[in-house]
Amino acid sequence: MDDKAVLISLFQTAVAAADPMRFIARNLPTRPQGRVLVVGAGKASARMAEAVEAAWGPCEGLVITRYGHARPTQGIRIIEAAHPVPDTTGVTATQQMLDLLRGLTADDLVLALVSGGASALLCKPAGAMTLQEKQAVNASLLQSGAPIEQMNLLRKHLSGVKGGQLAAAAAPAQVVALLISDVPGDDPAMIGSGPTVGDPSTPAEAMAVAERWGIPLPPSAHKVLSGPTGVVPPGDPRLSRVRNHVVAAPAQSLAAAADDARKAGFEVQILGDDLAGEAREVARAHAARALAAQAERTPADPPLLILSGGELTVTRRGDGIGGPNAEYALALALALQGAQGIHAIACDTDGVDGAAEVAGATVAPDTLARAHAAGLDADAALARNDAHSFFAAIGDQVVTGPTLTNVNDFRALLIRPAE
């Protein structure tokens, strides 16, 4: 198996470790005698619902997932909607979910299934905001380069369902939320903008996010942020019967890949599962680290695998087709400048990287040479945020289709001693 194939195999191992069918059943509470209602949203939520019914049989409920990510279920309705910018279908489905939660009793159980992507798929614009205004704010956030924590803080205060509001709508029922983390640090309040988690932040802090990252806000959003927030504080009585459990996280997927690599005879370093920052800057730092590590290795040393996870960002400056993983890979190739013995992969575990239905890309010592032979300018592609077009032209994209999970980015550098 060549080094590119090795890296793709390790990525597949990481994705498989986060398959909800592997862990949902053992994290389910005891099924009560009363009514059970299953709700949820996210790119992995339909697969989570499928896993719930594999354990419990047919259930009542509604889950919203991304177009193309639906799964067969017995009783739970699966509705597909738009991501990363919400659409009318998502708004309608969110209202239907809130209607289902109305009138529950203390004897009822709500099982909430939340994964990355829920921020867009659960959509109920706050106040008098229109969907079109919400779409514009969301699109600006995605292009701003803001870290996910900042994006989700603003999203919560412009929403009627995030920041604990979904769970509050179910009171006085018991709520058990199973969460698949796609955020650095695995903070439940940040996963899908925390629809079942209380949040102490204020509208003023949300306004500061918009100002810091240059997000234009319509008058309706200004009005929302100048009044009382719908976000539910952590000590609110409506959240007293809510339990949130992170059942899958990036660290588990990195550990699975590391185990496979060690079995293959590689030395492994894990930089962390919560890396953040501008994709091209992180790539340059990783290239320097890889080159330094290679310079210290002898032919007798085993190959070195450097793994990392987290969520990188891209500040959009050009008009190309890109995403944080592809941009990382392109910046990495430029920084390595064809160094022999170093291969890399950068992919999103949900199979979707930024603006393309592509997981990410691989990098090899001959990446730049092949691109040059094809008439491509790597520096120009990076400048216009067109990394996906660049890797498509040389056949180095990684295309998986929907993986039905989401534990964020997977990056690996495989370093052999220089020849």
N, C-alpha and C positions, 0 to 999 in steps of 0.2 A: 504494500500500500504506500503510495507516494505521500508527501507531506500535506498536500492540499486535501487529499482524501482523508488523511488522519484527522485534520482539523474539522472537516465537515462531519466526520463520525463523532467527534467529541461534542460538537454543537448538537447533534441529534440526541446524544446521551443526555445532555443538559435539558433539552426540551422534553424528552420522555420522562425525566425525573419529576417534571411539573405537571404531568397529565392528571387531571382531577380524578380519573378512574382509579388511580393508585392510592389515593388518600382520603377522599371524601367520606367513604363509608365509616372508617374508623374514627372520624371526627364528628359524626352525627350524635346529637343528644338522644336520650331515650324517647321514643315516639309516644306522645301522650294519648289519652283516650279522647280528648276533645278535638276541636277543629285544628287542622294543620294547614297553613297557607305558605307556599313557597314563592318568594319574590326575588328579583335580582337583576343585575345589569353588569355588562362588561364583555370583553372579547372571549373570556373563558366561561361565562355564566351558563351558556347552553350546555356545554360539556359537564359543568358542575351539576346542572339540573338532571342530565342524563344519569350521572353517577348516583344522585340522590334516589331516583326512582329504581335504579338497579338494586339498591339496598332496601328501600321501603315499599316499592311498588307504586302504583299510580297515585299522584298527589294533585291537589288543587293549587293553581298559582299562575304566575306570569313572569317571564324573564325576557329582558331586552338585550339582544346581542348585535354585533356588527353584521352588515350584509355579508353573506357567504359563510357565516360561522354558526348557523343553526344546526341542531342535532335532533334526532328522533326522540320524542318523549311520549309518555303514555297519557298523562293528564295535564301536565304543566304546559301552558301556552308559550310558545317561543315566537317573539316578534323581532324581526331584523330591522335595524335603523342605521342611520349614517354615523360615521366616525371618520376623522376627528372633529368635523364640524357638524353639529346636530341638524336634524331635518324635521319636517312636520310629523312624520311617522313616529319619531322618538318622542315628540311632545305629546301626541295622542296616546301613545302606549304608557308614558309616565303618568298621565292623568288616570288612565284605566287602572294602573297599579295602585295609585292613591285611593281610588274608589273602592278597590278590593279590600283595602285596609280599614275602611270606615266601619265603625260599629262592632269591632272585635271586643271580646270580653277577657277577663283575667284568666279564664280557663283555656284560652286559645294560645297556639304557638305559631309564631312567624319565623320561618327559616329564611334568612336573607343571604343570598349568594352574590358576592361582590368581587370583581377583579378589575384590573386596569382597563380603561376604556369607558368605565361607568360615568366619568365626568361629562362626556359628550352624549352618551346614550340615555342617561337620566336627565331629561331636560324639561324644566318648568320655569320659564323666565319670571323673575321677581317683579313685583309691582306692575307698572304699565309697559314694561319692556316687551317689544315684539320679538318674534323668532328671528326676523331679519337682523335686528339690532344685536341679539345674542350671538348670531352667527358671525357678525362683523367683529365683535369683541373677541370671540374665540379665535378667529382667524388671525387677528392682530397678536394675540398672546402666543400662538404657535410660531409666529415669525419673529418674535421679539428676542429670543434667546434667554428668556426668564427661566429660572429653575422651576421644577415641578411644584415645589412647596409654595412658591410665590404665585404661580398660575392658579393653583387650586384654592388658595386663600381668596383671591378675587372671585373665582367661580362660585364659591360657597355663598358669598354675600349678594350675588346677582341671581340666586337660584331659590326656588321654593321647595326644593327636595333634598339638597345637599346639606352638609354640616349638621347631621343629626336629625334633619327634618323628616326623613323617611321613617326612621324608627319612632319618632314622636307621634307620627300619624297613626301608628299601630297601637299606641297605648290604650288601655292598660294590659294588652296582651304581652306575654313573654316573647322576647326577640332574641334569637341566636343567630349571629352573623358569622359566616365562614368567609374569610378573606384570602385572596391570592395577591401577594404583594408585588407591585411593579415600581415601588418607590424606594429611593435610598433611605436606609434606616428602618424600613418596614413599619413606619408609623401608621396605625390603623386610621388615624384622622386624615391622612393624605391619600389613602388608597381609594380611587374613584371619587375623590373629594369628600370622603367620609359621610355617606348618607345615613349611617347608623351610629356615628360617633359625635359626641358633643365637642364643641370648639369654643375656646374663650376669646377668639380674635374679635376685632371690632370693625365696623364699617370704615372708620378712619384709617385703620391699617390696610384695608382693602383699597381705599382710595390712594394711599401711599404707594401701593404696588403699581397701580395704573400710571401714576406720575413717574415712578422710578424707571419703568420700562417703556414709557412713551405709548401707552395704550389709549387711543381715542375713545372717549365714552360719550354716548348720546345723552341728551337731557334726561331721558327716563332713567338711565343708570345713575346719573348724578342725584336724582331725586331719591332713588332707592338707598344710596349710600349716605344720604343726609338725614335719613329717618331711622327708626328702630329696625334692627336686623331680625330676619327670620331664623338665623343660625341659632341652634339650641346650645346653651352653655352646658358644660359637663355635669353640673349638679342639678340640672332640671329634673323634677320628679317624673316626667314622662320618660326619662331614660333609666329609671331605677331598675327596670327588669330587662335591661339590654346587656347581652354578653357578646363581645367581639373576640374572635379567635383567628389569628393568622395561621392558615393551614398549609401554605406553601410560600416559599420566599427564594430570592436569588441564591442565597448561600447554599441551599440544598442542591440546586442544579450545578453550581460550581464544584461542590464537593463530589458529586457523581462523576463529572468530567475528570476531576483530579484523580479519582480512584482508578478510572479506566487508563489514564495516562501513566500512572505509577505501575500498573500491571503490565504496561507495554514497555517498561524500562526507562521512563522519563523522570527526570527531576522536576518537581512542580513548585512554583511559587504562586500564591494567590495574593494579589494586591488589595483585594477587598471586593465586597459585593455592593458597595454604595458609592462608587466613584461618580462625581458630577463635574461639570465644567464644559467649556466650549470644546466641541469635538476635535477641531484641528489642533488646538493647543495641547489637549491630552495626548493626541497622537504623536506630536513632536516629543513630548516628554517620554512617552513609551518607546519611541524609536531610539532616543538617546540611552535609555536604560538597556534596551536590547543590544545595542552596539557595545556598550560598556561590558555587559555580561559576556558577550561573545569574545571580547578581547581577553577576558580572564580565563577562558576555558581552553583545555588541552584536548587533543584527539582521544585521550583516554577517558574523558568525562562523558557522562550520558547526555543526551539532548535535554535542553532546558525548556519547560513549558511555563509561560507566564500567563495567568488567568486573571480576568477582572470582570466585574459586573457593574451595575448602577445604571444611571440614565444621563447621557450627555445631551448637550443642547447645541443648536445651530442658530446663529444670528443671520437671518436671511438678508443677503446683500444683492444677490443676482436673481435671474429669472429661470434658473435651471431646475432640473428634477433631482432632488436630493433628500437626504435623511441623515441623522446623526451617525449611524453606523457606516454608511457608505462614505460620508465625508471624513470620518475618522480613518477609514481604510485608504482613501486617496491621499490625505495628508500624511499618513504613515508611509506610504510608498514614496512620496516625494522626500520625506526626511531620511528614509533608508537609502535612497539613491542606488538601488540595485545591489545592496549588500548581499553577498553570497551566503547561503545557509540559513536565511531567515525567511520564514513564511508566517502568514497571519490570517486571521478571520475576524470579522466583526459583524454580528447579526443581532436582530431583535428576536427574542424567543416567541413572539406572537406571529412572526412571519411577515410583518409589515413594518417597513422602515421609512418613516416620514411620508413623502408624497408618492410613494410607489408601492405596488403590491409585490414587494421584494424583501426578503429578510435582511440582506446585506451583501457583503462581498468578501472575496479572498485576495490576498496580496502575496506575490512571489518575487524572487530576485529579478525575474525578467518582465515584471509588470510594465515598467516604464519603457523598456525597449520594444515590447510588443505594441504598446500604445503609440509610440513614435512611428513605428513601421506602418501603423494604420492611419497615420496622419492626425493623431490626436495631440493636443497640447494639455498636459496634466495641470500645469499652473493655471491656465485659463479656465479649465473646467472647475477647479477649486474656487477660483475667484467669483465665478457666477453660480456657485452652489449646484453644480451639475454632475455630481459624482455618480448618480445612477446611470446617466447616459454614458458616462465614461466607461464604467465597468460592463455595461451591456454591450458596448462596441467591441470589447476584447474577450467577451465570454466568461467573465469572472464574477458574475452575480450569483448569489445563492437564493434560489426560488423554492419555497417550501409549500406555498398555499397556506390556508389557515391552519395553524398548529393547535388551536382550541385551548391554548393556555397563554400566560403572559407573566413572566418573571423578569422582564426587562432585558437589557443588553447582555450579550455574551461576547467577550473578546478574548482571543488567545494568540500568543506569539510563540512559535516553535523555533528554537534557536539551536543550531548545530555549530560545532567549531568551524571557524573559517578555514577554507582550503588553502 
